[in-house]
Amino acid sequence: MTEKQWLKCAEPELMSELLKAKLSARKGRLLACAICRDMGREIKDERYWKVIDTGELWADEGNQPPEAEEVWETAFILYDETRAPRDINASIVTLHTTSCVGSDPLYLLFQPPKPKLQGWRRALEISSKIVDRVLGSETEGQAQFREERRTRCCFAREVLGNPFRPITFSPSWRTSTAVALAAQIYESRDFSAMPILADALQDAGCENTDILNHCRGPGSHVRGCWVVDLVLEKE
């Protein structure tokens, strides 16, 4: 994968190899949790959110929490409950949340492409585009599926950054103000202060455009954001 492909990619499968090579165990689990938070934003069941919270706790502490196995089983109970009434969307979402407390958090969300199917996959992609042109716009379900896949890729870039342009973060940029802001953002999951963090970093002497533009630019931020992690010295 090239830098240009990484920045534009909307197919999780194509990112899988690079993510596996570059992401720490912590960041991989936080990425899975972020995706599941987004996918399940309309779910009210507290058990669903307990699974994600446990996954984030595992990521932050670096060790499997004692309740992880029980929570993992709960995730599958939720999956079975949504399968019974054939709620396809809910069953997909609940199945994916098992990733948060699984041994391989990215297995379901960024499955590696199957080489033998690549030719057929390309043919189906072309056929799908032709059908769209003939019959009109895609269905609501297809649009939602495509958007979810695009969001996974955006979150992957949010967590890993640009692996083709590694950044050397100067310790002098970690002022008490910048660290306090980053810690507050991380703990609260309220990323509205990202532009303020950019100001604090710039005041400390940071003129790196990738860092400043990421803080001030559009797009969703999640726990594991590469800039916040750099400020807090998290791997």
LOGUFI-746516 format. One line per 10 residues: their letters; for each residue x, y, z of C-alpha. Coordinates in nm, 4 decimals. Each point is the difference from the previous one (the first is absolute). Example, Ala and Ser with C-alpha at 12.3 -4.5 7.8 and 13.67 -1.06 7.14 Angstrom:
<atoms>
AS> 1.2300/-0.4500/0.7800 ~ 0.1370/0.3440/-0.0660 .
</atoms>
This chain:
<atoms>
MTEKQWLKCA> 0.0000/0.0000/0.0000 ~ 0.1264/0.3463/-0.0919 ~ -0.0436/0.3208/0.1990 ~ -0.2612/0.1252/-0.2475 ~ -0.1958/-0.3251/0.0323 ~ 0.0169/0.0156/0.3803 ~ -0.1382/0.3536/0.0095 ~ -0.2921/-0.0815/-0.2319 ~ -0.0709/-0.3650/0.0821 ~ -0.3617/-0.0907/0.0789 .
EPELMSELLK> 0.0427/-0.3779/0.0093 ~ 0.0947/-0.1393/0.3437 ~ 0.1415/-0.3212/-0.1497 ~ 0.2685/0.1926/-0.1857 ~ 0.1133/0.1646/0.3249 ~ 0.0249/-0.3207/0.1989 ~ 0.3639/-0.0859/-0.0686 ~ 0.1311/0.3468/0.0783 ~ -0.2081/0.0266/0.3174 ~ 0.1234/-0.3371/0.1201 .
AKLSARKGRL> 0.3598/0.1088/-0.0546 ~ -0.0228/0.3511/0.1430 ~ -0.2644/0.0071/0.2750 ~ 0.0866/-0.0796/0.3593 ~ -0.2278/-0.2395/0.1882 ~ -0.1456/0.2967/0.1866 ~ -0.0762/0.2016/-0.3110 ~ -0.1490/-0.3017/-0.1769 ~ -0.2448/-0.0598/0.2835 ~ -0.0877/0.3702/0.0265 .
LACAICRDMG> -0.0657/0.0066/-0.3745 ~ -0.2412/-0.2924/0.0335 ~ -0.1744/0.1722/0.2913 ~ -0.0303/0.3274/-0.1910 ~ -0.1562/-0.1739/-0.2991 ~ -0.2465/-0.1874/0.2206 ~ -0.0940/0.3215/0.1825 ~ -0.0828/0.1546/-0.3346 ~ -0.1851/-0.3030/-0.1363 ~ -0.2112/-0.0395/0.3131 .
REIKDERYWK> -0.0766/0.3646/0.0703 ~ -0.3765/-0.0713/-0.0086 ~ 0.0177/-0.3046/0.2289 ~ -0.1394/0.0642/0.3488 ~ 0.0834/-0.3343/0.1596 ~ 0.2566/0.0658/0.2757 ~ 0.1535/-0.3425/-0.0545 ~ 0.1216/0.1097/-0.3432 ~ 0.1814/0.3006/0.1441 ~ 0.1443/-0.2088/0.2807 .
VIDTGELWAD> 0.1770/-0.2111/-0.2631 ~ 0.1594/0.3081/-0.1557 ~ 0.0912/0.1528/0.3369 ~ 0.1728/-0.3250/0.0955 ~ 0.1922/0.0014/-0.3267 ~ 0.1223/0.3540/0.0638 ~ 0.0991/-0.0926/0.3557 ~ 0.1991/-0.2939/-0.1392 ~ 0.1735/0.2329/-0.2475 ~ 0.0895/0.2572/0.2650 .
EGNQPPEAEE> 0.1170/-0.2421/0.2665 ~ 0.1818/-0.2300/-0.2407 ~ -0.1362/-0.3105/0.1682 ~ -0.3173/-0.1975/-0.0460 ~ -0.2549/0.1116/0.2632 ~ -0.1398/-0.2785/0.2226 ~ -0.3496/0.0554/-0.1422 ~ 0.1085/-0.0189/-0.3648 ~ -0.1045/-0.3632/-0.0595 ~ -0.3412/0.0551/0.1583 .
VWETAFILYD> -0.0504/0.3158/-0.2056 ~ 0.1063/-0.1848/-0.3164 ~ -0.2697/-0.2605/0.0686 ~ -0.2494/0.2811/0.0579 ~ 0.0833/0.1400/-0.3444 ~ -0.0922/-0.3337/-0.1572 ~ -0.3219/-0.0118/0.2024 ~ -0.0884/0.3383/-0.1472 ~ 0.0807/-0.1335/-0.3448 ~ -0.2298/-0.3010/0.0504 .
ETRAPRDINA> -0.2767/0.2254/0.1279 ~ 0.0123/0.2180/-0.3099 ~ 0.0201/-0.2986/-0.2345 ~ -0.3241/-0.1480/0.1338 ~ -0.2252/0.2774/-0.1378 ~ 0.2230/0.0153/-0.3097 ~ 0.1131/0.3530/0.0664 ~ 0.2864/-0.0212/-0.2466 ~ 0.1508/0.3404/0.0683 ~ -0.0061/-0.0427/0.3780 .
SIVTLHTTSC> 0.1435/-0.3517/-0.0239 ~ 0.2906/0.1254/-0.2128 ~ 0.0703/0.2799/0.2475 ~ -0.0145/-0.2255/0.3065 ~ 0.2183/-0.2628/-0.1658 ~ 0.2656/0.2590/-0.0749 ~ 0.0054/0.1212/0.3607 ~ 0.1530/-0.3347/0.0993 ~ 0.3147/0.1403/-0.1618 ~ 0.0444/0.2440/0.2875 .
VGSDPLYLLF> 0.0733/-0.2795/0.2459 ~ 0.1304/-0.2627/-0.2400 ~ 0.3571/-0.1220/-0.0347 ~ 0.0293/0.1625/-0.3446 ~ -0.2017/0.3248/0.0076 ~ 0.0349/0.0755/-0.3712 ~ -0.0787/-0.3476/-0.1341 ~ -0.3657/0.0697/-0.0854 ~ 0.0408/0.3680/-0.0806 ~ 0.3069/-0.0129/-0.2259 .
QPPKPKLQGW> 0.0068/-0.3491/-0.1437 ~ 0.2874/-0.0550/-0.2432 ~ -0.1057/-0.0372/-0.3649 ~ -0.0177/-0.3509/-0.1399 ~ 0.2394/-0.0144/-0.2984 ~ -0.2004/-0.2645/-0.1867 ~ -0.3059/0.2237/0.0044 ~ 0.1655/0.3223/-0.1127 ~ -0.0860/-0.0484/-0.3684 ~ -0.3638/-0.0737/0.0769 .
RRALEISSKI> -0.0097/0.2851/0.2491 ~ 0.1131/0.2464/-0.2641 ~ -0.2502/-0.1382/-0.2511 ~ -0.2824/0.0320/0.2525 ~ 0.1061/0.3562/0.0810 ~ -0.0141/0.0957/-0.3686 ~ -0.3338/-0.1778/-0.0446 ~ -0.1419/0.1785/0.3028 ~ 0.0940/0.3393/-0.1439 ~ -0.1645/-0.0876/-0.3324 .
VDRVLGSETE> -0.3177/-0.1110/0.1771 ~ -0.0034/0.3220/0.2015 ~ 0.0168/0.2040/-0.3187 ~ -0.2806/-0.1964/-0.1626 ~ -0.2371/-0.0375/0.2940 ~ 0.0787/0.3174/0.1885 ~ 0.1480/0.0671/0.3421 ~ 0.0893/-0.2749/0.2459 ~ -0.2458/-0.1203/0.2626 ~ -0.0013/0.1445/0.3498 .
GQAQFREERR> 0.1557/-0.3179/0.1368 ~ 0.2774/0.0036/-0.2593 ~ 0.0702/0.3663/0.0682 ~ 0.0194/-0.0635/0.3747 ~ 0.2348/-0.2959/-0.0492 ~ 0.2268/0.2031/-0.2252 ~ 0.0035/0.2900/0.2456 ~ 0.0866/-0.2300/0.2913 ~ 0.2945/-0.1399/-0.1957 ~ 0.1182/0.3510/-0.0872 .
TRCCFAREVL> -0.0271/0.1011/0.3666 ~ 0.2175/-0.2942/0.1076 ~ 0.2718/0.1211/-0.2330 ~ -0.0309/0.3586/0.1260 ~ 0.0316/-0.1209/0.3589 ~ 0.3055/-0.2069/-0.0970 ~ 0.1666/0.3158/-0.1327 ~ -0.1101/0.1864/0.3140 ~ 0.1714/-0.2547/0.2244 ~ 0.3106/-0.0816/-0.2045 .
GNPFRPITFS> 0.0537/0.3310/-0.1759 ~ 0.2072/-0.0094/-0.3175 ~ 0.2427/-0.2942/0.0259 ~ 0.1853/0.1296/-0.3048 ~ 0.0938/0.3229/0.1789 ~ 0.1020/-0.0807/0.3574 ~ 0.0194/0.3039/0.2258 ~ 0.2687/0.0798/0.2529 ~ -0.1805/0.1658/0.2899 ~ 0.2154/0.2447/0.1929 .
PSWRTSTAVA> -0.0171/-0.0380/0.3805 ~ -0.0078/0.3811/0.0239 ~ -0.3496/-0.0046/-0.1522 ~ -0.1313/-0.1923/0.3010 ~ -0.0708/0.3026/0.2152 ~ -0.2179/-0.0353/0.3079 ~ -0.2849/0.1668/-0.1926 ~ 0.0251/-0.2330/-0.3006 ~ 0.0226/-0.3117/0.2168 ~ -0.2932/0.1076/0.2176 .
LAAQIYESRD> -0.2150/0.0685/-0.3068 ~ 0.0922/-0.3311/-0.1616 ~ -0.0723/-0.1915/0.3206 ~ -0.3390/0.1667/0.0357 ~ -0.0859/-0.0781/-0.3617 ~ 0.1081/-0.3606/0.0394 ~ -0.1900/-0.0671/0.3212 ~ -0.3217/0.1793/-0.0973 ~ -0.0074/-0.1070/-0.3681 ~ -0.0997/0.3604/-0.0672 .
FSAMPILADA> 0.2095/0.1067/-0.2963 ~ -0.1460/0.3485/-0.0366 ~ 0.3183/0.1384/0.1589 ~ 0.2290/-0.1356/-0.2743 ~ 0.0444/0.3464/-0.1606 ~ 0.0950/0.1355/0.3436 ~ 0.2553/-0.2791/0.0307 ~ 0.1412/0.1117/-0.3355 ~ 0.0366/0.3538/0.1377 ~ 0.1786/-0.1307/0.3104 .
LQDAGCENTD> 0.2396/-0.2070/-0.2112 ~ 0.0687/0.2929/-0.2293 ~ 0.0659/0.2247/0.2996 ~ 0.2546/-0.2599/0.1113 ~ 0.1817/0.0298/-0.3331 ~ -0.1666/-0.2756/-0.2045 ~ -0.0314/0.1016/-0.3654 ~ -0.0572/-0.3479/-0.1403 ~ -0.2852/0.0429/-0.2489 ~ -0.1130/-0.3636/0.0240 .
ILNHCRGPGS> -0.0519/0.0336/0.3752 ~ -0.1627/0.3425/-0.0083 ~ -0.2246/-0.0777/-0.2979 ~ -0.1146/-0.3236/0.1606 ~ -0.1047/0.1862/0.3145 ~ -0.1718/0.2821/-0.1852 ~ -0.1376/-0.1803/-0.3031 ~ -0.3356/-0.1694/-0.0562 ~ -0.0658/-0.3630/0.0796 ~ -0.0826/-0.2111/0.3016 .
HVRGCWVVDL> 0.2540/-0.0656/0.2736 ~ 0.0031/-0.3086/0.2208 ~ 0.1850/-0.1266/0.3039 ~ 0.3377/-0.1046/-0.1340 ~ 0.0321/0.3123/-0.2190 ~ 0.3627/0.0053/-0.1128 ~ 0.0578/0.3638/0.1002 ~ -0.1486/-0.0363/0.3480 ~ 0.2039/-0.3164/0.0480 ~ 0.3197/0.1812/-0.1008 .
VLEKE> -0.0662/0.2729/0.2559 ~ -0.0723/-0.2558/0.2728 ~ 0.2900/-0.2271/-0.1053 ~ -0.2297/-0.2950/-0.0554 ~ 0.1014/-0.2782/-0.2359 .
</atoms>
